């Protein structure tokens, strides 16, 4: 039986949850420079949106934790591409090209990180078109990605009453002892791209209202960011969250799942959306709904606890 109060306390004090909030002070420096005419939304979604004729360019940047790059250089390079590509698909887009920033203390480490990025590019069908290299003492890797779409998905479009769907590929396993789930490294390019293409397809069908890819903040942290972006709250039933048999709930809620998205949809299309994922072997389930109260509330059996109260703290930055 889950001790909900203790679980929520541990999640709220976790490194992954609090790292998201640490971005607030530096981001405020960009308050008057985020838009000189072509930017659609302020900073805060999975990717920046730039109007370009009849379509939108999507621009995003992601880095990998330095300690992971040091210990797992190949995997870090691979993940650096995966996380950026997921950002573009979460916005209803498709990737065009990636560039990278790589640093390493020696040639062997630099090659492993680069080979990991190359593997990610091959698997995801995205070209690596440039970058910058620091032959420094510290290992590190980051990528920036350009994508495009004519049918945007945004984290700001949620409304009270919409259903919250979590879609996660439970195939695979935990990557060593890290808070990461490997659901992609064993897939071929066609399988990987087919699974990712579900998101822009749902956007074209007008089935999805708001979306985010699940980040290092975990399922609940990512949902909290989407809800706050949409000026909503949310209520989630823990028992409805898809979870592998091989892992405990507390760990799972802190894991980066590799392939994972949170979507909000109108209740009448829930099953159609879920079916699209299930047809590709991805587990999807309605785990709750958006609410007008500015809180993310978690329920388990008869228990109920507030995970985030947006009247007291923020997960995102107002620009």
NUTIGU-597661 format. One record per residue (C-alpha): x, y, z. Coordinates in nm, 2 decimals, padded with zeros to 4 digits. Layout:
N
{atom {X Y Z}}
...
***
This chain:
319
{atom {00.00 00.00 00.00}}
{atom {00.13 00.35 -00.10}}
{atom {00.19 00.60 00.18}}
{atom {00.08 00.89 -00.03}}
{atom {00.19 01.17 00.20}}
{atom {00.55 01.03 00.23}}
{atom {00.57 00.96 -00.15}}
{atom {00.47 01.32 -00.23}}
{atom {00.72 01.46 00.02}}
{atom {01.00 01.25 -00.14}}
{atom {00.91 01.35 -00.49}}
{atom {00.89 01.72 -00.40}}
{atom {01.24 01.71 -00.25}}
{atom {01.39 01.51 -00.53}}
{atom {01.68 01.65 -00.73}}
{atom {01.49 01.62 -01.06}}
{atom {01.19 01.81 -00.94}}
{atom {01.39 02.10 -00.79}}
{atom {01.63 02.13 -01.08}}
{atom {01.33 02.25 -01.30}}
{atom {01.27 02.53 -01.06}}
{atom {01.63 02.64 -01.05}}
{atom {01.60 02.78 -01.40}}
{atom {01.38 03.08 -01.29}}
{atom {01.65 03.34 -01.20}}
{atom {01.86 03.32 -01.52}}
{atom {01.56 03.30 -01.75}}
{atom {01.43 03.63 -01.62}}
{atom {01.72 03.80 -01.80}}
{atom {01.55 03.72 -02.13}}
{atom {01.22 03.89 -02.04}}
{atom {01.26 04.17 -02.29}}
{atom {01.44 03.99 -02.57}}
{atom {01.24 03.67 -02.63}}
{atom {01.05 03.82 -02.92}}
{atom {01.15 04.07 -03.18}}
{atom {00.85 04.00 -03.40}}
{atom {00.84 03.64 -03.52}}
{atom {00.83 03.44 -03.19}}
{atom {00.49 03.30 -03.12}}
{atom {00.50 03.21 -02.75}}
{atom {00.73 03.31 -02.47}}
{atom {01.00 03.07 -02.33}}
{atom {00.85 02.77 -02.15}}
{atom {00.73 02.51 -02.40}}
{atom {00.92 02.21 -02.53}}
{atom {01.05 02.42 -02.82}}
{atom {01.04 02.78 -02.93}}
{atom {00.79 02.86 -03.20}}
{atom {00.89 03.09 -03.48}}
{atom {00.64 03.19 -03.75}}
{atom {00.77 03.11 -04.10}}
{atom {00.51 03.17 -04.37}}
{atom {00.24 02.91 -04.36}}
{atom {00.43 02.69 -04.11}}
{atom {00.62 02.71 -03.79}}
{atom {00.98 02.65 -03.72}}
{atom {01.06 02.48 -03.39}}
{atom {01.38 02.54 -03.21}}
{atom {01.50 02.36 -02.89}}
{atom {01.81 02.29 -02.69}}
{atom {01.89 02.02 -02.43}}
{atom {02.19 01.93 -02.23}}
{atom {02.29 01.61 -02.05}}
{atom {02.40 01.61 -01.68}}
{atom {02.78 01.63 -01.67}}
{atom {02.82 01.34 -01.43}}
{atom {02.63 01.12 -01.67}}
{atom {02.85 01.23 -01.96}}
{atom {03.16 01.15 -01.75}}
{atom {03.04 00.80 -01.66}}
{atom {02.84 00.70 -01.96}}
{atom {02.98 00.90 -02.26}}
{atom {02.82 00.69 -02.54}}
{atom {02.48 00.68 -02.37}}
{atom {02.49 01.05 -02.30}}
{atom {02.56 01.13 -02.66}}
{atom {02.27 00.91 -02.77}}
{atom {02.03 01.07 -02.51}}
{atom {02.14 01.42 -02.61}}
{atom {01.99 01.35 -02.96}}
{atom {01.68 01.16 -02.83}}
{atom {01.57 01.43 -02.58}}
{atom {01.59 01.71 -02.85}}
{atom {01.41 01.51 -03.11}}
{atom {01.13 01.43 -02.85}}
{atom {01.09 01.80 -02.79}}
{atom {01.01 01.86 -03.16}}
{atom {00.76 01.57 -03.18}}
{atom {00.59 01.69 -02.86}}
{atom {00.51 02.02 -03.04}}
{atom {00.34 01.83 -03.33}}
{atom {00.65 01.88 -03.54}}
{atom {00.91 01.68 -03.73}}
{atom {01.29 01.74 -03.69}}
{atom {01.50 01.89 -03.97}}
{atom {01.86 01.89 -03.83}}
{atom {02.06 01.89 -03.51}}
{atom {02.38 02.07 -03.40}}
{atom {02.59 01.98 -03.09}}
{atom {02.82 02.12 -02.82}}
{atom {03.07 01.86 -02.70}}
{atom {03.34 01.87 -02.44}}
{atom {03.57 01.60 -02.32}}
{atom {03.90 01.56 -02.13}}
{atom {04.05 01.32 -02.38}}
{atom {04.02 01.18 -02.73}}
{atom {03.86 00.85 -02.63}}
{atom {03.58 01.02 -02.43}}
{atom {03.51 01.27 -02.71}}
{atom {03.48 00.99 -02.96}}
{atom {03.24 00.79 -02.75}}
{atom {03.01 01.09 -02.69}}
{atom {03.02 01.17 -03.07}}
{atom {02.95 00.80 -03.16}}
{atom {02.65 00.81 -02.92}}
{atom {02.52 01.12 -03.09}}
{atom {02.57 00.95 -03.43}}
{atom {02.38 00.65 -03.32}}
{atom {02.09 00.87 -03.21}}
{atom {02.09 01.05 -03.54}}
{atom {02.09 00.72 -03.73}}
{atom {01.81 00.57 -03.52}}
{atom {01.59 00.89 -03.53}}
{atom {01.67 00.97 -03.90}}
{atom {01.79 01.32 -03.82}}
{atom {02.12 01.47 -03.96}}
{atom {02.39 01.62 -03.74}}
{atom {02.49 01.92 -03.94}}
{atom {02.75 02.09 -03.71}}
{atom {02.86 02.19 -03.36}}
{atom {03.14 02.31 -03.14}}
{atom {03.40 02.11 -02.95}}
{atom {03.58 02.20 -02.63}}
{atom {03.89 01.99 -02.55}}
{atom {03.84 02.06 -02.18}}
{atom {03.88 01.87 -01.85}}
{atom {03.51 01.81 -01.81}}
{atom {03.28 01.58 -02.01}}
{atom {02.97 01.74 -02.14}}
{atom {02.72 01.72 -02.43}}
{atom {02.43 01.93 -02.55}}
{atom {02.23 01.95 -02.87}}
{atom {02.01 02.21 -03.04}}
{atom {01.75 02.11 -03.29}}
{atom {01.54 02.27 -03.57}}
{atom {01.21 02.13 -03.66}}
{atom {00.89 02.24 -03.84}}
{atom {00.52 02.19 -03.83}}
{atom {00.20 02.33 -03.98}}
{atom {-00.01 02.20 -03.69}}
{atom {00.12 02.31 -03.35}}
{atom {00.08 02.14 -03.02}}
{atom {00.14 02.36 -02.73}}
{atom {00.16 02.31 -02.35}}
{atom {-00.05 02.62 -02.31}}
{atom {-00.38 02.49 -02.46}}
{atom {-00.51 02.28 -02.17}}
{atom {-00.85 02.36 -02.03}}
{atom {-01.03 02.24 -01.72}}
{atom {-01.23 01.92 -01.79}}
{atom {-00.98 01.78 -02.05}}
{atom {-00.86 01.43 -01.99}}
{atom {-00.49 01.37 -01.91}}
{atom {-00.34 01.08 -02.11}}
{atom {00.01 00.94 -02.04}}
{atom {00.17 00.74 -02.32}}
{atom {00.48 00.55 -02.24}}
{atom {00.66 00.27 -02.41}}
{atom {00.70 00.01 -02.13}}
{atom {00.91 -00.22 -02.35}}
{atom {01.27 -00.22 -02.25}}
{atom {01.43 -00.18 -01.91}}
{atom {01.60 00.05 -01.67}}
{atom {01.94 00.17 -01.79}}
{atom {02.18 00.04 -01.52}}
{atom {02.11 00.21 -01.19}}
{atom {02.02 00.55 -01.34}}
{atom {01.68 00.71 -01.33}}
{atom {01.64 00.63 -01.70}}
{atom {01.43 00.38 -01.89}}
{atom {01.57 00.25 -02.22}}
{atom {01.28 00.20 -02.45}}
{atom {01.45 00.30 -02.77}}
{atom {01.81 00.16 -02.82}}
{atom {01.69 -00.18 -02.95}}
{atom {01.45 -00.03 -03.20}}
{atom {01.53 00.01 -03.57}}
{atom {01.48 00.35 -03.74}}
{atom {01.14 00.27 -03.89}}
{atom {01.00 00.15 -03.56}}
{atom {01.13 00.45 -03.37}}
{atom {01.00 00.71 -03.62}}
{atom {00.67 00.53 -03.65}}
{atom {00.61 00.56 -03.28}}
{atom {00.71 00.92 -03.27}}
{atom {00.50 01.01 -03.57}}
{atom {00.19 00.93 -03.36}}
{atom {00.21 01.28 -03.20}}
{atom {00.20 01.49 -03.52}}
{atom {-00.07 01.26 -03.66}}
{atom {-00.29 01.32 -03.35}}
{atom {-00.22 01.69 -03.40}}
{atom {-00.34 01.68 -03.76}}
{atom {-00.65 01.49 -03.65}}
{atom {-00.72 01.77 -03.39}}
{atom {-00.74 01.50 -03.12}}
{atom {-00.48 01.66 -02.88}}
{atom {-00.53 01.99 -02.71}}
{atom {-00.20 02.02 -02.51}}
{atom {00.12 01.81 -02.50}}
{atom {00.46 01.78 -02.34}}
{atom {00.73 01.51 -02.36}}
{atom {00.81 01.36 -02.02}}
{atom {01.14 01.50 -01.90}}
{atom {01.37 01.44 -01.61}}
{atom {01.11 01.59 -01.39}}
{atom {00.92 01.27 -01.43}}
{atom {00.55 01.20 -01.50}}
{atom {00.41 01.42 -01.22}}
{atom {00.66 01.70 -01.26}}
{atom {00.60 01.72 -01.64}}
{atom {00.23 01.72 -01.58}}
{atom {00.27 02.00 -01.33}}
{atom {00.46 02.21 -01.59}}
{atom {00.19 02.15 -01.86}}
{atom {-00.09 02.24 -01.61}}
{atom {00.07 02.56 -01.50}}
{atom {00.15 02.65 -01.86}}
{atom {-00.22 02.61 -01.93}}
{atom {-00.32 02.81 -01.62}}
{atom {-00.50 02.50 -01.48}}
{atom {-00.46 02.25 -01.21}}
{atom {-00.49 01.87 -01.24}}
{atom {-00.61 01.57 -01.05}}
{atom {-00.43 01.24 -01.10}}
{atom {-00.51 00.88 -00.98}}
{atom {-00.18 00.71 -00.91}}
{atom {-00.33 00.37 -00.98}}
{atom {-00.40 00.46 -01.34}}
{atom {-00.04 00.55 -01.43}}
{atom {00.12 00.29 -01.66}}
{atom {00.42 00.12 -01.48}}
{atom {00.64 -00.17 -01.57}}
{atom {00.63 -00.48 -01.34}}
{atom {01.00 -00.46 -01.28}}
{atom {01.01 -00.13 -01.09}}
{atom {00.86 00.04 -00.78}}
{atom {00.63 00.33 -00.81}}
{atom {00.85 00.59 -00.63}}
{atom {01.14 00.52 -00.86}}
{atom {00.92 00.51 -01.17}}
{atom {00.77 00.85 -01.10}}
{atom {01.13 01.00 -01.11}}
{atom {01.24 00.82 -01.42}}
{atom {01.30 00.97 -01.77}}
{atom {01.11 00.71 -01.98}}
{atom {01.29 00.75 -02.32}}
{atom {00.96 00.75 -02.51}}
{atom {00.69 00.93 -02.30}}
{atom {00.44 01.20 -02.35}}
{atom {00.16 01.37 -02.16}}
{atom {-00.14 01.48 -02.36}}
{atom {-00.46 01.65 -02.28}}
{atom {-00.77 01.56 -02.49}}
{atom {-01.14 01.61 -02.49}}
{atom {-01.31 01.32 -02.32}}
{atom {-01.50 01.21 -02.63}}
{atom {-01.17 01.12 -02.82}}
{atom {-00.99 00.94 -02.53}}
{atom {-01.02 00.59 -02.68}}
{atom {-00.93 00.70 -03.03}}
{atom {-00.61 00.86 -02.90}}
{atom {-00.52 00.56 -02.68}}
{atom {-00.58 00.32 -02.98}}
{atom {-00.33 00.51 -03.19}}
{atom {-00.06 00.44 -02.93}}
{atom {-00.17 00.08 -02.86}}
{atom {-00.15 00.00 -03.24}}
{atom {00.23 00.07 -03.21}}
{atom {00.28 -00.12 -02.89}}
{atom {00.28 00.18 -02.66}}
{atom {00.09 00.18 -02.33}}
{atom {-00.15 00.48 -02.29}}
{atom {-00.40 00.55 -02.03}}
{atom {-00.62 00.83 -01.89}}
{atom {-00.47 00.91 -01.55}}
{atom {-00.68 01.21 -01.46}}
{atom {-00.81 01.55 -01.57}}
{atom {-00.73 01.92 -01.58}}
{atom {-00.91 02.13 -01.32}}
{atom {-00.98 02.49 -01.26}}
{atom {-00.82 02.48 -00.91}}
{atom {-00.45 02.59 -00.94}}
{atom {-00.32 02.27 -00.78}}
{atom {-00.19 01.94 -00.89}}
{atom {-00.37 01.69 -00.66}}
{atom {-00.27 01.32 -00.64}}
{atom {-00.51 01.05 -00.52}}
{atom {-00.45 00.70 -00.41}}
{atom {-00.75 00.49 -00.29}}
{atom {-00.91 00.72 -00.03}}
{atom {-00.60 00.94 00.02}}
{atom {-00.55 01.28 -00.15}}
{atom {-00.24 01.50 -00.14}}
{atom {-00.14 01.83 -00.31}}
{atom {00.17 01.78 -00.52}}
{atom {00.21 02.14 -00.63}}
{atom {00.01 02.45 -00.54}}
{atom {00.06 02.71 -00.81}}
{atom {-00.07 02.99 -00.58}}
{atom {00.24 02.93 -00.37}}
{atom {00.51 02.82 -00.61}}
{atom {00.58 02.80 -00.98}}
{atom {00.73 02.53 -01.21}}
{atom {00.75 02.76 -01.51}}
{atom {00.87 03.12 -01.57}}
{atom {00.63 03.40 -01.67}}
{atom {00.80 03.61 -01.95}}
***
